[in-house]
């Protein structure tokens, strides 16, 4: 087994930010102090910190925890120190698997609060026992929360959070059985927003389709309460929300038939008020929301007015369930290479859609479709689809030839490399001068200290001490400047290595890209291509490191793909495929690129110095 590094890792976690108590900062300070006591100042200063704030201990699905375990598998540290055992996990199964994994890797685990250390058999045994109690505490808390939800459900009040479209939260005073006055919240109907809810239900029942409902809302310019366009997912969330349901006898029977936990008697279903349902979803930071079946809901009659009749609401639920099996799912096995990189000139992303057709060679034929065009049924965007097969081939061919010495990209790479080399040489010259100046300053300090004893407590001694303090200040400033230049010099060395690596990668792409798998080709393209913008006729390709005022690396005219729903020109099959031809540089303005497109420059990108 490879020897682990001498570094020690610190891990801290807190479920939510409070700024006090066992905060992230306090946990780290206490762990660092423990390391300082047992391993020395150097080990404490060099400790690497991983922290997850706002994440539950119920499972290990946390970003910095995953980074830590990746580093552990690469043996980048020899031990993990935590403030308390449950900072890692409250789940006994997860915890025992973690300890076994760390033991296999030869990495010790230390919990300073419980004084557990897996380097000893007794420490390992005690840690397993403590983790059992941690899980028991977690399950007890979960049970207590559910019991509390049961009690709150009986009140039918709004418990807070984002209010549903059509309602606002208002504070009301209630008098308890013991005569005390307390504040509570209930939902208040907003007539203007309620009209949107009526519109959504009307459109869905008219089209029996989430997609068509979305298209019509886009066409009419109807927005959410936050000013965004409705999506299929937000529409479905509204249609399924029982808060709009008028609580009557049919609604009561619907929940009985679906085995929901009802906390209101049948007499409360008066045909006026709406319904509140708790425990509708399982939400956890870091993953998509999971919606629970109705049998797990906790249902009561609310204090707000319902707006959708029970017969209509139930009819919509049956339609949604019926249509679920017919909904479109993007293929996970397609061979598209530009997913995530390709944008339409309208500013929306483009994605591949498998057609079921195949080429003569047996390859699946697919177009790249504009998301906004599909959602709006060509109302807000009419750019023709891109022929995915031709476009992917074109990009691969151009990436292959980037390694040629005559390519503009290689020239730019060499230019950036030369700039880094010049900067490094200049830094080394300055470093040499600063080191000489610091050596002279330190010599003066030593001489003054040696002569200080000859003057005793005289006035001259006071002046000497003041001069020594001044020189110490100069020495500290010189040390700081030297460290800065040394780091810049190190970065220059690293930059040179990065440029060499980029050249090697491009050479590998040139020689092997035709034989790569789809996954390998995607990775190769993403190394150098920042984004691709399709305007209906030409693909504009932007490389990492391209100046913002020179958008296009080059352009590719590509025949538009035939639109199966409606001919849009160039796709009727009457003209033979033109293939891929190099084109003239595009004159489109930089602001014609997708608004809000996230830029993530590659660490090997030239021109970012």
N, C-alpha and C positions, 0 to 999 in steps of 0.2 A: 504494500500500500504506500502511496506517495506521502511524504511527510507534509503535515499541514504548516502553514505560515505561522509566524510568531504573533500575529495580530489577534486581538480579542474583539469579539463583536458584542455590541450592546443592543438589546431589543426592548422597545417600549411601545405600549398600546394604551389607548383610552377610548371608551365607547363614544364619548362626546366631549366637546371642548367646554371647560369650565374656568380654566386659568388659575385654579387653586387645588389644594389637596394633592392627590397623586397625579399631578399633571405630567405631560410628556417631559417637560424640562426638569421637573423634580426627580422623576424616575432616572433620567439620564445622569443627572448630577450624583445621585446616590450610587448608581452602578459604577460611575467613573471613580468615585471615592473608594469603593470596595476594591476596584482593580489597583488603585494607587497604594492601598494598604498592603495588598498581598503580592503585587507584582512590580511596584515601583512607579515613579512619575512618568517615565518614558512610555511604559505600556498603557497608562491611563490617557496620555495625550494622543497616542497613536490608535486608540480604540476606534473602530468604525461603528457608526450609529445607524440603526434601522428603526424607523418610527412610523406607526400607523395611528392616526388620530381620527376618531369618528367611525371606528370599525368594531363590531361585536366580537367577543371571544367565543361565540358559538361554533365557529368553524375557522378554517385556515385560509379562507379566500380573501386575502389582504395583500395589497401591492408590495409593500416593503417586506413583508414576511416572505413572499415568493422570491424577491430579489435576494434576501438573506439565504434562503435555502439553495438558490442557484449558486451563490458564492460559496456556500458550504460544500456543495458537490465538487466545486473546483478547488477545494481545500485552501481557501484564501485566509482562513483564521483557524485558531486552535481551540477556542472556547466561545460559548454564548453565555452572557450574563444578563439576567432579568431582575427587576425589582421584586416581583412576586410571581408565583407560579401561574396564576390565572391570567397574567399578561400574555402568555403564550396561547393558552387554550383552556376552555372550561369543559371540553369534551374528552372523556377518558380514552376513547378509541383513537382520536386524532393525536392526543398527547403520547400515548404508548407507542404509536407508529413513529412519531417524531423522535422519541428517545432511542428507539431501535435504529432508526436511520442515522442519527448522530453517532451512536455507538459504532455502527459499521464504518462510518467515515473517520472515526478516531477523534471526534470533537466532543469536549466536555460541556456539560450544561450546569449552570450555577444559578440558583434562586436565592438572593441575599436575604429576603424577608424571612423565609422559612429555614435558611441556613442549609439548603440541600445542595449536594455536589455529586454529580453522577460519576466522578472519578473513583468513588468508593461504593462497594456493594450495599452498605447500609443506606447511603444517600439515595441510590437508585430505588431501593425498596420503599423508603419513606416518601419519595417523590410520587410513586404510583399511588400510595395510600392517600396522599394529599389531593392528587388529581381526581380521585373518586369523590371526595367531598366537594371539590370545585364543581364537578358536574352535577352533584346533588343540589348544590346551591343554585346553579343555573336553572335546573328543572323546577325547583321550588319557586324561583322568581317568575318563570314562565306560567306556572300554574296560578300564582297569585295575580298576575296580570290578566289571565283569562277570567278568573273569578271576578276581578274588578270590572272587566268588560261586561260580564253578565249583569252586574248590579247597575252599571251605567246604562245598559241597554233598556232597562226597565223605565228609565226616566224619559227616554225618547228625545233627549236634548242633543244639540250639535256639540261635538267634543273638540272641535278645532281642526286646523289644517286648511288646505286649499278648498275654498267653497266651490261647489259645482256651478257650472254656467246656469244662469237663471235665478240664482239666489245670492244673498249676502248674509253675513253673520251679524246678529245684533244681540246686545247684552240685555238681559232681563233680570229682575229681582224675584227670587222665590223665597217663601217662608217654609222652613223645615218643621217637622212634627214637634220639635221642642221650642218653637217660637222664634228661632234665630233667622235672620235675613241673610241670604247668600246670593251671589251673582252667578248666573248661568248664561248660556248662549243658545239661541235658536236661529233657524234659517228664516230669512225674510224674502218674499218673492220680489224679483225685479222684472216688471212687465216687459221692458224692452228686450232684455236677454231671454225671457221666456218665449218671445216670438221666434228666436233662433232655434230653440228646442222644438217648437211646433213645426218649423220649416224642415228641420232634420228628419223628424218622424214622417212628415208628409212626403219628402223626397225619397226616403228609403222605401216606404210602402208603394210609391209610384213605380220605382225602378227595380225594387227587390235586389239591390246591389249596392254595396259599400263604395265601389269604384265609381259608379255613375252618380251616386250622391255626392261624393267628393268632387267630381268634375263639375257638377252643377253649382255647388257652393263656391268653387273657384271662379266659375264663369260669372256668377252674380256678385263676386267680391265680398262675400260674407266672411268675417274674421272671427277668431276666438276672442274671449274676453281679454286676452293678453296681446291682441293685435296680430296674431299669426294666422296663416292659412290653415284650414282644417285638413287633417289627414284621415286616411281610412281608420287608423288606430284611435284617434281622438273621437271620431264619429261613432265607432263601435263602443267606446267607453261610455259615451253619452247614452246610446241606445240600451246598453245593458245596466245602467245605473238605476236601482230601484227607488232612488230619492224622488224621481218624477212620477212614480206610480201612485195613483189614487188608491188609498187603502179601503177596499170594500170587501164584500163576502167572497167574490171570485179571487181576489188577491190573497185572502187568507187561505183559501183552499189550495191555491197554487203553491204556497210555501209549505203547507201541510203535506201535499203530494210529493214535494221534493225534499222532505225530511229536514227542513231548516229548523234551527232552535228558535221557537217563537216565545217572546217575552211580553206579548200583549194578548189579552183575551180577544175572542172573536167579536165581542161587543165594541171594542175600540176601533174596529175597522168600519168607520162610519161613512165612508164614501166622500170624505172631504179632505182629511189630512193625508200627508204623504208617508213614505216608508223610509226608515233608516236601517241600514244593514251594516253590522260590524264584522270584522274578520273576513272581509271579501277577498283580500289579497295577502300574499306573503312577500313583503318587501325587505330586501337586504341590499346594503350598499355593495356595489361592485358587480351586480348581476341584474338581469331583466326581472321585472315584476311577474310573479306567478299568481294567477287568479284561482282562488279556491272554488270548489263546486258548491252549489247552493246548500247542500247538506251540511256544510261547515259554517254557514252564515249564522250570525246572531241577529235576529230580526225583531224590530219593534215599530210601533206606530209613532211617527215624529210629531212635533208641534208645528210643522210648516204645512202649507197647503200643497196637495198633489196637483199635477197638471195633465197627466196622461192617463186615460181610462185604463182599467185593468185588462179589459178585453183586447185593447189595442197593444198594450205593452207586452202581454203574453204572446200575442200573435207575432210581434216582432222578434221575441226571443226564439220562438220556434223557427222563424225564417233564418235567423242568424245561425242557428244550429244546423239547419238543413244546408245552408250555403257554405258552411265551414269546410266540408269535404270537397267542394268545387273550387275553393279559392286557389289563386295562383301562387305557387311557391317557386322562387328562383332556384334553378338547378345548382346543386353543389358540386356536380361533376363536370361542369363545362370547362373548355380549354381557353377561355378568354384570358388574355395576358394584361389588359389595361384596366381591369376593375380597380377603382379607387384612384386612378390617374387621369381618367378621361372625363372631360367636361364639355358641355354644349356651349356654344357661343352665347346662349341666352343666360348663362350663369348657373344652370342646374347640372347636377351630375348625370353621367350616362352609365348605363349598366347593360350587361349582355342578357339576351333573351333567346333561349333555345327554341328553334322552330320545328324541329323534328325532321328537317330535310338533311341530306348528306351530299357531299361532293362525290365525284367519280372515284376518288381515292378512299372514300369511306369516312372522311372527316365531317363532324357535325357543322352545319351551316348556322351561323348566328349573326344577328345585327346588334349593334350598340344602340340603345334607345335612350332618348332624353326623358328624365324622370318627370319634369314639368309638362312636357308634351303629352306623355301618357296620362298623367293625372288630370290634365285639363282637356283631354280629347282634342288636341291641336288648337284649342282656343287661345292659349297664351304662348305657345311656341309651335312653329310649323317647320322647324329645321328637319330635313330628311334624315332617316337613320343612317348610320355608318355601316359599311360592310365590314363586319368584325374580322373575318378571315383575311381579307386583303390588308386591312389596317394593321393587324398584328404582324403579318408577314413583312410589311414595309418597315415597321419599327425595328424588328429583329435584324433586318438587312442593314439598316443604318447603324445600329449599335455594333454590329460586326465590324464595320469599317471605321469606327471611332479610333481604333488603335493605329491606323495608318498615320505615318509621320506628316503627311500633307494635310490631315484633317484640321479644321479650325479648332476643334475641341482640344486636340493634342498641343497645338500651338499655344492655346490659352493656358493649358496645364503647365507647359514649360515656362511660360512667362511668369506665372504665379510662383513656381518653384524658384526661379531666379530671384524674385523679389524677396522670398523668405531667406534665401542664402545671403543676400546683401544685408538684410536686417540682422541676421545672426552675426555676421562679421563685424558690423558696427557695434553690436551689443558687447562682443568679446573685447573690443578695443576700449570701450568705456569701463568695462569690468576691471581690466588690468590697471587703468588709471585710478579707479576708486579703491582697489585693494592696496595700491601703493600709498594713497592718501590716508587710508585707515591705519596702515602699519606705522606711518609717521605720527599720527595722532596718538596711537597707543604708546609709542616710544616717549612722547612728551608727557603723557599721563604718568608713566612709570617714573620718569625723572623727577617730576614735581612731587610725587608721593615720597620718593627717597629723600628729597631735600626738606620735606615738611618737618621732620624730627629735629632739624637744626634750629628751627625758629621758635619752638615751644608754643607759648600762648601769646606771642607778640602780634602786633598789627599786621606784619608781613605774612604771618601764618593765615590770617583771615583772608587776605587777598589770594594767597596760594590755593586755599580751599575753594574759593569762588572760581578761580581759573580751572581747577580740576573738574568742577561741576560742569562748566561750559564745555570742556573737552569731552567729558563723558556724554553730554548731549550730542555733540558732533559725531562721536563714535557710534551712538545708537542710530542716528540718522543715516550714517554711511552704511551701517549693517542692514538697515531696512532697504536702502536703495540697491545694495548688492544682491539681496535676496530677490528683489523684483527683477533685476536684470538676469540673474541666474535662471529664474523661472521662464523668462522670455527666451533665453538661449536654449533651455530644454525643449520649449515648445517649437523652436526652430528646427531642432533635431527631429522631433516627432513629425513635424510637417513634412520634412524631407522624406521620412519613411513612408508617410501617407501617400505622397505623390508617386513614389516608387511602387507602392502597393497598387495604386490606381492603374498605373501603366501595366503592371502584371495582370491585373484583373481584366483590363481591356484586351490584352493579348489572349487570355484564356477564352474570353467571349468570342473573339474572332475565330479561334481554332475549334471551339467546341459547342457553340450555341445551338447548332443544328442538331446535335445529339443530346442536348439537355432535356430533362423532363419539363413539364409545364411549370411546376413549382420552381425549378431552377431558373427557367427563363424569366419568370416573374421577378425573382430576386435580382437577376442580372440587369433587367431593364430599370428596376427601381434604384439601382446603384448610381445611375447617371441621369435618368429622366425625372424631372420634377413634376411636369404635368403635360397633358396633351389636350388641345382645345379643337373641337370639330365645329366647323361653320356650315356644314351641309355639302361642301365640295372639297375642302382642303383641311388637312390635319396639321395644326400648328404645334410643333414640339418644342418644349422648353427644357433645357438642361440645368442641372444644379450649377450655381455660380454664374448664371447669365445675368448681366446687368439689367435692371428693371426697364431701362429705356431701349433695350435691344431684345425684344421679347422672343422672337423666333430664332431657333437654331437653324431650322430649315422647314420646308413645308412639303406635304405630300398631297397631290390631287388623287382622290380615290372615288370610284363610282359609288354613289349613294346606294344603300340597300333598299330593295323593294319593300314597301310598307304593305303588310298583308291586309290592313284595315281600309286603306284608301291610297290610291296612286298619288305620289307627290312629285313626280318628275324624275327622270333618270332611273326609275326602278320598274319600268313596265316590261322589261325583258326584250325590248325591240333592238337595243344596241348591244353589241358584244362588249364584254368586260374590258375596260381599258387597262387594267392592271395598276401598277404603281409607277409614277414618273416623278423625277425630281422637279420641283417647281421654283418659281421666283420667290424671293423673300417677301413675306407678307408686310403690308403697310398698316395693319390694324394698330390702333392706339393701344397702349398698355392698359388703359382703363376698360378695354373691352373684354378683359379676362374675367373669369367668374368672380363676382364679389364675394368676399369672405372666404376665398379658398385658402385653406391652411397651408402655410409654407413650413416645410421641415427640411432645411438644407442638410444634405448628407455630410458627415464629418470629413469625407475625403474631397469635398467640393473645392475646386480652385477658385481664387478670386474673392475669398471670404476673409482674408487677413485684415 
